[in-house]
Amino acid sequence: MKGGCCMFVPSHYREPHVSWMVDLMRENPLALMASNGNPADGPYATHLPVIIDPEWDDSPAPDLAGLPLLGHMNRANPHWAALETGSVNLFTFTGPHAYVSPTVYDIAPAAPTWNFTSVHVHGVVEKFETIDETLGVVQATVQTFEKAFGDNWDMTESLTYFRKIVPAVGAFRIRVTKAEGMFKLSQEQRPEIRERVEQSFAGRGCTRHARTADLMGRLP
């Protein structure tokens, strides 16, 4: 690990390529944002949508340093009032995951485990205070999600409504300082056992299991 306060990632569970972290963040944009609080209130944690700034067109650094992200939350959330421009915050993105039963291994002794994928992002926050800046983040988020998950909905006729509700929204930019990706996908097992785990996931008829199996199939 580099420096402190990073996610513990055994070497064989590190992402095969930085693109795996970027893809996980894009495909699973509902992040958990964690910020330091004070001794009385403790830390703050909020689930919120986070996107990569659409204007960014550079190549990602190995640790995603410099990657610009955009996020927003309800201004009524105490987390917003406690959030300070220049503060470093943690954003956790969770990808496909699934339980592995020892019955799949067909060996003894064995132990159950949970395969999972996650990216922990540390970034410096810049709060937006103007309506136009906040509206820009909301519009960029809608466009990103409609393209990836929706039906390319045209928001033009709703912009007046957006302007009515956006004063209640707190938006911000995140400048990534470092990121760690953990892709725990049975890499410690022998190839034939890993293949049995992958096949068991693929045959479950569940999207979450299927996506986990797909990632296992992409491992080098």
PyMOL commands that set and color helices and strands:
alter all, ss='L'
color gray80, all
select helices_A, chain A and resi 11-13+18-27+78-82+102-104+131-148+156-168+191-202+207-218
alter helices_A, ss='H'
color red, helices_A
select strands_A, chain A and resi 30-38+42-52+68-74+88-100+113-127+169-184
alter strands_A, ss='S'
color yellow, strands_A
deselect
rebuild
show_as cartoon
